[in-house]
Amino acid sequence: MSLTKTTVVDQITVTENGTVLYREATKILENDVEISKQYHRSSLTPAQDLTGVPANVVAICNTVWTAEVIAAYQAAQANQGV
């Protein structure tokens, strides 16, 4: 019997304001047959620290978070008093 555990990012979504949402799926396999799966969801706002974030998510953030997107997000937050 061989058990293995893998974690992959299986969804990445970008919202209108530049927030990046992603889901990680953790799978437990027994002899290459999936016996368990759990999901973990995370969100990142423009200009947020990306330390420890999966590389493919970082690539999306670096593409989407232009100076204009970051400025618009920060302005919207300031207008809401956040």
PDB file with SEQRES, HELIX, SHEET and CRYST1 records, atoms N, CA, C and O in Angstrom:
SEQRES   1 A   82  MET SER LEU THR LYS THR THR VAL VAL ASP GLN ILE THR          
SEQRES   2 A   82  VAL THR GLU ASN GLY THR VAL LEU TYR ARG GLU ALA THR          
SEQRES   3 A   82  LYS ILE LEU GLU ASN ASP VAL GLU ILE SER LYS GLN TYR          
SEQRES   4 A   82  HIS ARG SER SER LEU THR PRO ALA GLN ASP LEU THR GLY          
SEQRES   5 A   82  VAL PRO ALA ASN VAL VAL ALA ILE CYS ASN THR VAL TRP          
SEQRES   6 A   82  THR ALA GLU VAL ILE ALA ALA TYR GLN ALA ALA GLN ALA          
SEQRES   7 A   82  ASN GLN GLY VAL                                              
HELIX    1 AA1 ALA A   55  VAL A   64  1                                  10    
HELIX    2 AA2 ALA A   67  ASN A   79  1                                  13    
SHEET    1 AA1 3 LEU A   3  VAL A  14  0                                        
SHEET    2 AA1 3 VAL A  20  GLU A  30 -1                                        
SHEET    3 AA1 3 VAL A  33  LEU A  44 -1                                        
CRYST1    1.000    1.000    1.000  90.00  90.00  90.00 P 1           1          
ATOM      1  N   MET A   1       0.844  -1.179   0.000  1.00  0.00           N  
ATOM      2  CA  MET A   1       0.000   0.000   0.000  1.00  0.00           C  
ATOM      3  C   MET A   1       0.887   1.238   0.000  1.00  0.00           C  
ATOM      4  O   MET A   1       1.772   1.393   0.841  1.00  0.00           O  
ATOM      5  N   SER A   2       0.629   2.100  -0.950  1.00  0.00           N  
ATOM      6  CA  SER A   2       1.411   3.319  -1.085  1.00  0.00           C  
ATOM      7  C   SER A   2       0.481   4.529  -0.986  1.00  0.00           C  
ATOM      8  O   SER A   2      -0.431   4.685  -1.798  1.00  0.00           O  
ATOM      9  N   LEU A   3       0.719   5.388   0.020  1.00  0.00           N  
ATOM     10  CA  LEU A   3      -0.056   6.609   0.186  1.00  0.00           C  
ATOM     11  C   LEU A   3       0.777   7.803  -0.262  1.00  0.00           C  
ATOM     12  O   LEU A   3       1.953   7.914   0.083  1.00  0.00           O  
ATOM     13  N   THR A   4       0.162   8.696  -1.032  1.00  0.00           N  
ATOM     14  CA  THR A   4       0.835   9.929  -1.433  1.00  0.00           C  
ATOM     15  C   THR A   4      -0.122  11.092  -1.243  1.00  0.00           C  
ATOM     16  O   THR A   4      -1.341  10.945  -1.324  1.00  0.00           O  
ATOM     17  N   LYS A   5       0.466  12.248  -0.990  1.00  0.00           N  
ATOM     18  CA  LYS A   5      -0.313  13.471  -0.780  1.00  0.00           C  
ATOM     19  C   LYS A   5       0.193  14.516  -1.764  1.00  0.00           C  
ATOM     20  O   LYS A   5       1.395  14.770  -1.839  1.00  0.00           O  
ATOM     21  N   THR A   6      -0.717  15.121  -2.516  1.00  0.00           N  
ATOM     22  CA  THR A   6      -0.342  16.177  -3.448  1.00  0.00           C  
ATOM     23  C   THR A   6      -1.248  17.379  -3.237  1.00  0.00           C  
ATOM     24  O   THR A   6      -2.423  17.242  -2.896  1.00  0.00           O  
ATOM     25  N   THR A   7      -0.682  18.552  -3.446  1.00  0.00           N  
ATOM     26  CA  THR A   7      -1.456  19.791  -3.368  1.00  0.00           C  
ATOM     27  C   THR A   7      -1.226  20.567  -4.654  1.00  0.00           C  
ATOM     28  O   THR A   7      -0.086  20.817  -5.047  1.00  0.00           O  
ATOM     29  N   VAL A   8      -2.329  20.950  -5.313  1.00  0.00           N  
ATOM     30  CA  VAL A   8      -2.253  21.697  -6.560  1.00  0.00           C  
ATOM     31  C   VAL A   8      -3.237  22.860  -6.515  1.00  0.00           C  
ATOM     32  O   VAL A   8      -4.287  22.780  -5.879  1.00  0.00           O  
ATOM     33  N   VAL A   9      -2.879  23.933  -7.198  1.00  0.00           N  
ATOM     34  CA  VAL A   9      -3.815  25.039  -7.391  1.00  0.00           C  
ATOM     35  C   VAL A   9      -4.688  24.643  -8.565  1.00  0.00           C  
ATOM     36  O   VAL A   9      -4.199  24.482  -9.683  1.00  0.00           O  
ATOM     37  N   ASP A  10      -5.993  24.483  -8.311  1.00  0.00           N  
ATOM     38  CA  ASP A  10      -6.874  24.027  -9.386  1.00  0.00           C  
ATOM     39  C   ASP A  10      -7.847  25.099  -9.870  1.00  0.00           C  
ATOM     40  O   ASP A  10      -8.600  24.863 -10.815  1.00  0.00           O  
ATOM     41  N   GLN A  11      -7.843  26.267  -9.241  1.00  0.00           N  
ATOM     42  CA  GLN A  11      -8.671  27.376  -9.709  1.00  0.00           C  
ATOM     43  C   GLN A  11      -7.987  28.695  -9.381  1.00  0.00           C  
ATOM     44  O   GLN A  11      -7.442  28.865  -8.290  1.00  0.00           O  
ATOM     45  N   ILE A  12      -8.019  29.629 -10.333  1.00  0.00           N  
ATOM     46  CA  ILE A  12      -7.553  30.993 -10.103  1.00  0.00           C  
ATOM     47  C   ILE A  12      -8.576  31.912 -10.768  1.00  0.00           C  
ATOM     48  O   ILE A  12      -8.913  31.738 -11.939  1.00  0.00           O  
ATOM     49  N   THR A  13      -9.062  32.889 -10.008  1.00  0.00           N  
ATOM     50  CA  THR A  13     -10.051  33.838 -10.514  1.00  0.00           C  
ATOM     51  C   THR A  13      -9.582  35.250 -10.180  1.00  0.00           C  
ATOM     52  O   THR A  13      -9.055  35.500  -9.096  1.00  0.00           O  
ATOM     53  N   VAL A  14      -9.780  36.169 -11.124  1.00  0.00           N  
ATOM     54  CA  VAL A  14      -9.460  37.573 -10.893  1.00  0.00           C  
ATOM     55  C   VAL A  14     -10.759  38.355 -10.920  1.00  0.00           C  
ATOM     56  O   VAL A  14     -11.521  38.270 -11.884  1.00  0.00           O  
ATOM     57  N   THR A  15     -11.014  39.119  -9.861  1.00  0.00           N  
ATOM     58  CA  THR A  15     -12.235  39.914  -9.795  1.00  0.00           C  
ATOM     59  C   THR A  15     -12.023  41.269 -10.468  1.00  0.00           C  
ATOM     60  O   THR A  15     -10.907  41.634 -10.836  1.00  0.00           O  
ATOM     61  N   GLU A  16     -13.117  41.994 -10.615  1.00  0.00           N  
ATOM     62  CA  GLU A  16     -13.088  43.281 -11.303  1.00  0.00           C  
ATOM     63  C   GLU A  16     -12.129  44.283 -10.648  1.00  0.00           C  
ATOM     64  O   GLU A  16     -11.514  45.091 -11.344  1.00  0.00           O  
ATOM     65  N   ASN A  17     -11.997  44.237  -9.321  1.00  0.00           N  
ATOM     66  CA  ASN A  17     -11.133  45.198  -8.639  1.00  0.00           C  
ATOM     67  C   ASN A  17      -9.684  44.716  -8.503  1.00  0.00           C  
ATOM     68  O   ASN A  17      -8.873  45.372  -7.851  1.00  0.00           O  
ATOM     69  N   GLY A  18      -9.360  43.579  -9.112  1.00  0.00           N  
ATOM     70  CA  GLY A  18      -7.988  43.080  -9.093  1.00  0.00           C  
ATOM     71  C   GLY A  18      -7.693  42.056  -8.017  1.00  0.00           C  
ATOM     72  O   GLY A  18      -6.572  41.552  -7.944  1.00  0.00           O  
ATOM     73  N   THR A  19      -8.671  41.733  -7.176  1.00  0.00           N  
ATOM     74  CA  THR A  19      -8.466  40.704  -6.166  1.00  0.00           C  
ATOM     75  C   THR A  19      -8.293  39.358  -6.865  1.00  0.00           C  
ATOM     76  O   THR A  19      -9.041  39.027  -7.785  1.00  0.00           O  
ATOM     77  N   VAL A  20      -7.307  38.591  -6.423  1.00  0.00           N  
ATOM     78  CA  VAL A  20      -7.044  37.270  -6.992  1.00  0.00           C  
ATOM     79  C   VAL A  20      -7.504  36.219  -5.985  1.00  0.00           C  
ATOM     80  O   VAL A  20      -7.050  36.200  -4.841  1.00  0.00           O  
ATOM     81  N   LEU A  21      -8.401  35.355  -6.419  1.00  0.00           N  
ATOM     82  CA  LEU A  21      -8.911  34.266  -5.599  1.00  0.00           C  
ATOM     83  C   LEU A  21      -8.334  32.969  -6.146  1.00  0.00           C  
ATOM     84  O   LEU A  21      -8.306  32.752  -7.358  1.00  0.00           O  
ATOM     85  N   TYR A  22      -7.875  32.109  -5.243  1.00  0.00           N  
ATOM     86  CA  TYR A  22      -7.379  30.814  -5.733  1.00  0.00           C  
ATOM     87  C   TYR A  22      -7.752  29.700  -4.771  1.00  0.00           C  
ATOM     88  O   TYR A  22      -7.937  29.908  -3.572  1.00  0.00           O  
ATOM     89  N   ARG A  23      -7.856  28.498  -5.352  1.00  0.00           N  
ATOM     90  CA  ARG A  23      -8.219  27.322  -4.575  1.00  0.00           C  
ATOM     91  C   ARG A  23      -7.134  26.273  -4.740  1.00  0.00           C  
ATOM     92  O   ARG A  23      -6.671  25.992  -5.846  1.00  0.00           O  
ATOM     93  N   GLU A  24      -6.742  25.702  -3.609  1.00  0.00           N  
ATOM     94  CA  GLU A  24      -5.785  24.598  -3.616  1.00  0.00           C  
ATOM     95  C   GLU A  24      -6.530  23.308  -3.266  1.00  0.00           C  
ATOM     96  O   GLU A  24      -7.333  23.277  -2.334  1.00  0.00           O  
ATOM     97  N   ALA A  25      -6.258  22.266  -4.012  1.00  0.00           N  
ATOM     98  CA  ALA A  25      -6.840  20.951  -3.748  1.00  0.00           C  
ATOM     99  C   ALA A  25      -5.743  20.046  -3.206  1.00  0.00           C  
ATOM    100  O   ALA A  25      -4.705  19.867  -3.842  1.00  0.00           O  
ATOM    101  N   THR A  26      -5.977  19.480  -2.034  1.00  0.00           N  
ATOM    102  CA  THR A  26      -5.049  18.518  -1.442  1.00  0.00           C  
ATOM    103  C   THR A  26      -5.664  17.137  -1.598  1.00  0.00           C  
ATOM    104  O   THR A  26      -6.759  16.869  -1.104  1.00  0.00           O  
ATOM    105  N   LYS A  27      -4.943  16.269  -2.292  1.00  0.00           N  
ATOM    106  CA  LYS A  27      -5.449  14.923  -2.586  1.00  0.00           C  
ATOM    107  C   LYS A  27      -4.598  13.879  -1.882  1.00  0.00           C  
ATOM    108  O   LYS A  27      -3.373  13.985  -1.832  1.00  0.00           O  
ATOM    109  N   ILE A  28      -5.259  12.882  -1.344  1.00  0.00           N  
ATOM    110  CA  ILE A  28      -4.594  11.711  -0.779  1.00  0.00           C  
ATOM    111  C   ILE A  28      -4.862  10.559  -1.740  1.00  0.00           C  
ATOM    112  O   ILE A  28      -6.011  10.242  -2.051  1.00  0.00           O  
ATOM    113  N   LEU A  29      -3.785   9.942  -2.201  1.00  0.00           N  
ATOM    114  CA  LEU A  29      -3.896   8.829  -3.141  1.00  0.00           C  
ATOM    115  C   LEU A  29      -3.370   7.547  -2.502  1.00  0.00           C  
ATOM    116  O   LEU A  29      -2.345   7.546  -1.820  1.00  0.00           O  
ATOM    117  N   GLU A  30      -4.090   6.468  -2.738  1.00  0.00           N  
ATOM    118  CA  GLU A  30      -3.638   5.139  -2.313  1.00  0.00           C  
ATOM    119  C   GLU A  30      -3.458   4.316  -3.566  1.00  0.00           C  
ATOM    120  O   GLU A  30      -4.424   4.021  -4.269  1.00  0.00           O  
ATOM    121  N   ASN A  31      -2.211   3.942  -3.851  1.00  0.00           N  
ATOM    122  CA  ASN A  31      -1.890   3.207  -5.078  1.00  0.00           C  
ATOM    123  C   ASN A  31      -2.446   3.934  -6.304  1.00  0.00           C  
ATOM    124  O   ASN A  31      -3.043   3.320  -7.189  1.00  0.00           O  
ATOM    125  N   ASP A  32      -2.239   5.244  -6.339  1.00  0.00           N  
ATOM    126  CA  ASP A  32      -2.658   6.118  -7.441  1.00  0.00           C  
ATOM    127  C   ASP A  32      -4.174   6.257  -7.599  1.00  0.00           C  
ATOM    128  O   ASP A  32      -4.641   6.720  -8.639  1.00  0.00           O  
ATOM    129  N   VAL A  33      -4.942   5.867  -6.592  1.00  0.00           N  
ATOM    130  CA  VAL A  33      -6.389   6.034  -6.592  1.00  0.00           C  
ATOM    131  C   VAL A  33      -6.733   7.069  -5.518  1.00  0.00           C  
ATOM    132  O   VAL A  33      -6.358   6.916  -4.356  1.00  0.00           O  
ATOM    133  N   GLU A  34      -7.453   8.128  -5.920  1.00  0.00           N  
ATOM    134  CA  GLU A  34      -7.810   9.181  -4.980  1.00  0.00           C  
ATOM    135  C   GLU A  34      -8.775   8.653  -3.927  1.00  0.00           C  
ATOM    136  O   GLU A  34      -9.835   8.117  -4.254  1.00  0.00           O  
ATOM    137  N   ILE A  35      -8.395   8.811  -2.650  1.00  0.00           N  
ATOM    138  CA  ILE A  35      -9.266   8.369  -1.565  1.00  0.00           C  
ATOM    139  C   ILE A  35      -9.771   9.543  -0.733  1.00  0.00           C  
ATOM    140  O   ILE A  35     -10.680   9.380   0.080  1.00  0.00           O  
ATOM    141  N   SER A  36      -9.186  10.731  -0.930  1.00  0.00           N  
ATOM    142  CA  SER A  36      -9.610  11.901  -0.174  1.00  0.00           C  
ATOM    143  C   SER A  36      -9.204  13.164  -0.927  1.00  0.00           C  
ATOM    144  O   SER A  36      -8.175  13.201  -1.602  1.00  0.00           O  
ATOM    145  N   LYS A  37     -10.042  14.205  -0.795  1.00  0.00           N  
ATOM    146  CA  LYS A  37      -9.709  15.493  -1.386  1.00  0.00           C  
ATOM    147  C   LYS A  37     -10.275  16.589  -0.486  1.00  0.00           C  
ATOM    148  O   LYS A  37     -11.418  16.513  -0.037  1.00  0.00           O  
ATOM    149  N   GLN A  38      -9.456  17.608  -0.232  1.00  0.00           N  
ATOM    150  CA  GLN A  38      -9.891  18.765   0.543  1.00  0.00           C  
ATOM    151  C   GLN A  38      -9.493  20.022  -0.199  1.00  0.00           C  
ATOM    152  O   GLN A  38      -8.486  20.048  -0.906  1.00  0.00           O  
ATOM    153  N   TYR A  39     -10.300  21.079  -0.032  1.00  0.00           N  
ATOM    154  CA  TYR A  39     -10.033  22.350  -0.685  1.00  0.00           C  
ATOM    155  C   TYR A  39      -9.698  23.420   0.346  1.00  0.00           C  
ATOM    156  O   TYR A  39     -10.213  23.417   1.464  1.00  0.00           O  
ATOM    157  N   HIS A  40      -8.822  24.333  -0.060  1.00  0.00           N  
ATOM    158  CA  HIS A  40      -8.501  25.512   0.751  1.00  0.00           C  
ATOM    159  C   HIS A  40      -8.531  26.715  -0.178  1.00  0.00           C  
ATOM    160  O   HIS A  40      -7.859  26.725  -1.209  1.00  0.00           O  
ATOM    161  N   ARG A  41      -9.304  27.722   0.181  1.00  0.00           N  
ATOM    162  CA  ARG A  41      -9.436  28.922  -0.644  1.00  0.00           C  
ATOM    163  C   ARG A  41      -8.715  30.090   0.005  1.00  0.00           C  
ATOM    164  O   ARG A  41      -8.698  30.236   1.227  1.00  0.00           O  
ATOM    165  N   SER A  42      -8.117  30.923  -0.849  1.00  0.00           N  
ATOM    166  CA  SER A  42      -7.398  32.105  -0.377  1.00  0.00           C  
ATOM    167  C   SER A  42      -7.681  33.268  -1.314  1.00  0.00           C  
ATOM    168  O   SER A  42      -8.052  33.073  -2.472  1.00  0.00           O  
ATOM    169  N   SER A  43      -7.503  34.472  -0.804  1.00  0.00           N  
ATOM    170  CA  SER A  43      -7.662  35.660  -1.642  1.00  0.00           C  
ATOM    171  C   SER A  43      -6.497  36.606  -1.399  1.00  0.00           C  
ATOM    172  O   SER A  43      -5.934  36.667  -0.306  1.00  0.00           O  
ATOM    173  N   LEU A  44      -6.153  37.337  -2.444  1.00  0.00           N  
ATOM    174  CA  LEU A  44      -5.037  38.289  -2.398  1.00  0.00           C  
ATOM    175  C   LEU A  44      -5.514  39.603  -2.995  1.00  0.00           C  
ATOM    176  O   LEU A  44      -6.117  39.622  -4.069  1.00  0.00           O  
ATOM    177  N   THR A  45      -5.244  40.700  -2.299  1.00  0.00           N  
ATOM    178  CA  THR A  45      -5.635  42.014  -2.803  1.00  0.00           C  
ATOM    179  C   THR A  45      -4.438  42.680  -3.475  1.00  0.00           C  
ATOM    180  O   THR A  45      -3.290  42.385  -3.143  1.00  0.00           O  
ATOM    181  N   PRO A  46      -4.709  43.577  -4.421  1.00  0.00           N  
ATOM    182  CA  PRO A  46      -3.615  44.217  -5.163  1.00  0.00           C  
ATOM    183  C   PRO A  46      -2.537  44.804  -4.245  1.00  0.00           C  
ATOM    184  O   PRO A  46      -2.833  45.497  -3.271  1.00  0.00           O  
ATOM    185  N   ALA A  47      -1.287  44.507  -4.583  1.00  0.00           N  
ATOM    186  CA  ALA A  47      -0.078  44.944  -3.874  1.00  0.00           C  
ATOM    187  C   ALA A  47       0.171  44.187  -2.571  1.00  0.00           C  
ATOM    188  O   ALA A  47       1.063  44.564  -1.811  1.00  0.00           O  
ATOM    189  N   GLN A  48      -0.592  43.135  -2.295  1.00  0.00           N  
ATOM    190  CA  GLN A  48      -0.373  42.335  -1.089  1.00  0.00           C  
ATOM    191  C   GLN A  48       0.944  41.568  -1.202  1.00  0.00           C  
ATOM    192  O   GLN A  48       1.382  41.233  -2.303  1.00  0.00           O  
ATOM    193  N   ASP A  49       1.567  41.294  -0.067  1.00  0.00           N  
ATOM    194  CA  ASP A  49       2.804  40.507  -0.024  1.00  0.00           C  
ATOM    195  C   ASP A  49       2.510  39.097  -0.540  1.00  0.00           C  
ATOM    196  O   ASP A  49       1.536  38.468  -0.125  1.00  0.00           O  
ATOM    197  N   LEU A  50       3.352  38.609  -1.442  1.00  0.00           N  
ATOM    198  CA  LEU A  50       3.135  37.305  -2.059  1.00  0.00           C  
ATOM    199  C   LEU A  50       4.068  36.216  -1.525  1.00  0.00           C  
ATOM    200  O   LEU A  50       4.223  35.167  -2.151  1.00  0.00           O  
ATOM    201  N   THR A  51       4.676  36.461  -0.388  1.00  0.00           N  
ATOM    202  CA  THR A  51       5.560  35.474   0.218  1.00  0.00           C  
ATOM    203  C   THR A  51       4.775  34.203   0.544  1.00  0.00           C  
ATOM    204  O   THR A  51       3.738  34.259   1.205  1.00  0.00           O  
ATOM    205  N   GLY A  52       5.271  33.070   0.080  1.00  0.00           N  
ATOM    206  CA  GLY A  52       4.653  31.787   0.363  1.00  0.00           C  
ATOM    207  C   GLY A  52       3.498  31.415  -0.546  1.00  0.00           C  
ATOM    208  O   GLY A  52       2.907  30.346  -0.389  1.00  0.00           O  
ATOM    209  N   VAL A  53       3.168  32.281  -1.494  1.00  0.00           N  
ATOM    210  CA  VAL A  53       2.073  32.012  -2.429  1.00  0.00           C  
ATOM    211  C   VAL A  53       2.613  31.141  -3.570  1.00  0.00           C  
ATOM    212  O   VAL A  53       3.739  31.353  -4.021  1.00  0.00           O  
ATOM    213  N   PRO A  54       1.824  30.163  -4.043  1.00  0.00           N  
ATOM    214  CA  PRO A  54       2.290  29.310  -5.143  1.00  0.00           C  
ATOM    215  C   PRO A  54       2.724  30.122  -6.368  1.00  0.00           C  
ATOM    216  O   PRO A  54       2.135  31.160  -6.673  1.00  0.00           O  
ATOM    217  N   ALA A  55       3.742  29.649  -7.054  1.00  0.00           N  
ATOM    218  CA  ALA A  55       4.363  30.378  -8.161  1.00  0.00           C  
ATOM    219  C   ALA A  55       3.385  30.728  -9.278  1.00  0.00           C  
ATOM    220  O   ALA A  55       3.456  31.823  -9.835  1.00  0.00           O  
ATOM    221  N   ASN A  56       2.479  29.819  -9.614  1.00  0.00           N  
ATOM    222  CA  ASN A  56       1.540  30.124 -10.703  1.00  0.00           C  
ATOM    223  C   ASN A  56       0.560  31.229 -10.308  1.00  0.00           C  
ATOM    224  O   ASN A  56       0.101  31.978 -11.171  1.00  0.00           O  
ATOM    225  N   VAL A  57       0.236  31.341  -9.034  1.00  0.00           N  
ATOM    226  CA  VAL A  57      -0.632  32.419  -8.553  1.00  0.00           C  
ATOM    227  C   VAL A  57       0.144  33.736  -8.560  1.00  0.00           C  
ATOM    228  O   VAL A  57      -0.400  34.772  -8.942  1.00  0.00           O  
ATOM    229  N   VAL A  58       1.397  33.702  -8.146  1.00  0.00           N  
ATOM    230  CA  VAL A  58       2.248  34.895  -8.176  1.00  0.00           C  
ATOM    231  C   VAL A  58       2.359  35.429  -9.600  1.00  0.00           C  
ATOM    232  O   VAL A  58       2.319  36.641  -9.811  1.00  0.00           O  
ATOM    233  N   ALA A  59       2.496  34.545 -10.567  1.00  0.00           N  
ATOM    234  CA  ALA A  59       2.601  34.969 -11.967  1.00  0.00           C  
ATOM    235  C   ALA A  59       1.344  35.708 -12.412  1.00  0.00           C  
ATOM    236  O   ALA A  59       1.432  36.712 -13.119  1.00  0.00           O  
ATOM    237  N   ILE A  60       0.188  35.223 -12.005  1.00  0.00           N  
ATOM    238  CA  ILE A  60      -1.074  35.894 -12.343  1.00  0.00           C  
ATOM    239  C   ILE A  60      -1.128  37.256 -11.666  1.00  0.00           C  
ATOM    240  O   ILE A  60      -1.475  38.252 -12.302  1.00  0.00           O  
ATOM    241  N   CYS A  61      -0.792  37.308 -10.389  1.00  0.00           N  
ATOM    242  CA  CYS A  61      -0.813  38.578  -9.644  1.00  0.00           C  
ATOM    243  C   CYS A  61       0.107  39.599 -10.297  1.00  0.00           C  
ATOM    244  O   CYS A  61      -0.277  40.754 -10.481  1.00  0.00           O  
ATOM    245  N   ASN A  62       1.311  39.183 -10.647  1.00  0.00           N  
ATOM    246  CA  ASN A  62       2.272  40.109 -11.258  1.00  0.00           C  
ATOM    247  C   ASN A  62       1.797  40.613 -12.616  1.00  0.00           C  
ATOM    248  O   ASN A  62       2.166  41.710 -13.036  1.00  0.00           O  
ATOM    249  N   THR A  63       0.993  39.832 -13.290  1.00  0.00           N  
ATOM    250  CA  THR A  63       0.448  40.251 -14.582  1.00  0.00           C  
ATOM    251  C   THR A  63      -0.733  41.205 -14.405  1.00  0.00           C  
ATOM    252  O   THR A  63      -0.832  42.220 -15.094  1.00  0.00           O  
ATOM    253  N   VAL A  64      -1.610  40.873 -13.488  1.00  0.00           N  
ATOM    254  CA  VAL A  64      -2.851  41.624 -13.295  1.00  0.00           C  
ATOM    255  C   VAL A  64      -2.641  42.923 -12.527  1.00  0.00           C  
ATOM    256  O   VAL A  64      -3.275  43.932 -12.832  1.00  0.00           O  
ATOM    257  N   TRP A  65      -1.765  42.906 -11.546  1.00  0.00           N  
ATOM    258  CA  TRP A  65      -1.600  44.060 -10.665  1.00  0.00           C  
ATOM    259  C   TRP A  65      -0.703  45.129 -11.288  1.00  0.00           C  
ATOM    260  O   TRP A  65       0.435  45.329 -10.865  1.00  0.00           O  
ATOM    261  N   THR A  66      -1.228  45.793 -12.277  1.00  0.00           N  
ATOM    262  CA  THR A  66      -0.515  46.922 -12.877  1.00  0.00           C  
ATOM    263  C   THR A  66      -0.574  48.100 -11.902  1.00  0.00           C  
ATOM    264  O   THR A  66      -1.330  48.077 -10.931  1.00  0.00           O  
ATOM    265  N   ALA A  67       0.222  49.113 -12.170  1.00  0.00           N  
ATOM    266  CA  ALA A  67       0.215  50.307 -11.316  1.00  0.00           C  
ATOM    267  C   ALA A  67      -1.186  50.918 -11.268  1.00  0.00           C  
ATOM    268  O   ALA A  67      -1.616  51.406 -10.223  1.00  0.00           O  
ATOM    269  N   GLU A  68      -1.890  50.891 -12.389  1.00  0.00           N  
ATOM    270  CA  GLU A  68      -3.240  51.451 -12.452  1.00  0.00           C  
ATOM    271  C   GLU A  68      -4.220  50.659 -11.586  1.00  0.00           C  
ATOM    272  O   GLU A  68      -5.046  51.248 -10.889  1.00  0.00           O  
ATOM    273  N   VAL A  69      -4.133  49.332 -11.625  1.00  0.00           N  
ATOM    274  CA  VAL A  69      -5.021  48.481 -10.830  1.00  0.00           C  
ATOM    275  C   VAL A  69      -4.765  48.701  -9.346  1.00  0.00           C  
ATOM    276  O   VAL A  69      -5.707  48.811  -8.562  1.00  0.00           O  
ATOM    277  N   ILE A  70      -3.500  48.765  -8.959  1.00  0.00           N  
ATOM    278  CA  ILE A  70      -3.147  48.982  -7.552  1.00  0.00           C  
ATOM    279  C   ILE A  70      -3.660  50.343  -7.086  1.00  0.00           C  
ATOM    280  O   ILE A  70      -4.247  50.445  -6.009  1.00  0.00           O  
ATOM    281  N   ALA A  71      -3.446  51.384  -7.881  1.00  0.00           N  
ATOM    282  CA  ALA A  71      -3.897  52.728  -7.509  1.00  0.00           C  
ATOM    283  C   ALA A  71      -5.417  52.781  -7.383  1.00  0.00           C  
ATOM    284  O   ALA A  71      -5.937  53.387  -6.447  1.00  0.00           O  
ATOM    285  N   ALA A  72      -6.129  52.157  -8.310  1.00  0.00           N  
ATOM    286  CA  ALA A  72      -7.593  52.150  -8.265  1.00  0.00           C  
ATOM    287  C   ALA A  72      -8.098  51.398  -7.043  1.00  0.00           C  
ATOM    288  O   ALA A  72      -9.052  51.832  -6.398  1.00  0.00           O  
ATOM    289  N   TYR A  73      -7.467  50.274  -6.719  1.00  0.00           N  
ATOM    290  CA  TYR A  73      -7.866  49.497  -5.544  1.00  0.00           C  
ATOM    291  C   TYR A  73      -7.642  50.309  -4.265  1.00  0.00           C  
ATOM    292  O   TYR A  73      -8.515  50.364  -3.399  1.00  0.00           O  
ATOM    293  N   GLN A  74      -6.478  50.933  -4.154  1.00  0.00           N  
ATOM    294  CA  GLN A  74      -6.174  51.722  -2.962  1.00  0.00           C  
ATOM    295  C   GLN A  74      -7.099  52.927  -2.842  1.00  0.00           C  
ATOM    296  O   GLN A  74      -7.507  53.279  -1.735  1.00  0.00           O  
ATOM    297  N   ALA A  75      -7.435  53.559  -3.950  1.00  0.00           N  
ATOM    298  CA  ALA A  75      -8.358  54.688  -3.932  1.00  0.00           C  
ATOM    299  C   ALA A  75      -9.750  54.243  -3.476  1.00  0.00           C  
ATOM    300  O   ALA A  75     -10.405  54.933  -2.695  1.00  0.00           O  
ATOM    301  N   ALA A  76     -10.191  53.095  -3.967  1.00  0.00           N  
ATOM    302  CA  ALA A  76     -11.500  52.577  -3.574  1.00  0.00           C  
ATOM    303  C   ALA A  76     -11.535  52.255  -2.084  1.00  0.00           C  
ATOM    304  O   ALA A  76     -12.536  52.504  -1.412  1.00  0.00           O  
ATOM    305  N   GLN A  77     -10.446  51.705  -1.575  1.00  0.00           N  
ATOM    306  CA  GLN A  77     -10.377  51.393  -0.141  1.00  0.00           C  
ATOM    307  C   GLN A  77     -10.389  52.672   0.694  1.00  0.00           C  
ATOM    308  O   GLN A  77     -11.033  52.725   1.741  1.00  0.00           O  
ATOM    309  N   ALA A  78      -9.678  53.702   0.232  1.00  0.00           N  
ATOM    310  CA  ALA A  78      -9.638  54.978   0.941  1.00  0.00           C  
ATOM    311  C   ALA A  78     -11.029  55.624   0.960  1.00  0.00           C  
ATOM    312  O   ALA A  78     -11.421  56.224   1.961  1.00  0.00           O  
ATOM    313  N   ASN A  79     -11.760  55.503  -0.127  1.00  0.00           N  
ATOM    314  CA  ASN A  79     -13.114  56.069  -0.204  1.00  0.00           C  
ATOM    315  C   ASN A  79     -14.095  55.347   0.716  1.00  0.00           C  
ATOM    316  O   ASN A  79     -15.099  55.922   1.135  1.00  0.00           O  
ATOM    317  N   GLN A  80     -13.801  54.091   1.028  1.00  0.00           N  
ATOM    318  CA  GLN A  80     -14.672  53.320   1.921  1.00  0.00           C  
ATOM    319  C   GLN A  80     -14.252  53.470   3.382  1.00  0.00           C  
ATOM    320  O   GLN A  80     -14.898  52.936   4.284  1.00  0.00           O  
ATOM    321  N   GLY A  81     -13.159  54.209   3.601  1.00  0.00           N  
ATOM    322  CA  GLY A  81     -12.681  54.400   4.972  1.00  0.00           C  
ATOM    323  C   GLY A  81     -11.959  53.206   5.546  1.00  0.00           C  
ATOM    324  O   GLY A  81     -11.873  53.055   6.764  1.00  0.00           O  
ATOM    325  N   VAL A  82     -11.434  52.352   4.676  1.00  0.00           N  
ATOM    326  CA  VAL A  82     -10.727  51.146   5.135  1.00  0.00           C  
ATOM    327  C   VAL A  82      -9.271  51.464   5.342  1.00  0.00           C  
ATOM    328  O   VAL A  82      -8.497  50.589   5.728  1.00  0.00           O  
TER     329      VAL A  82                                                      
END                                                                             
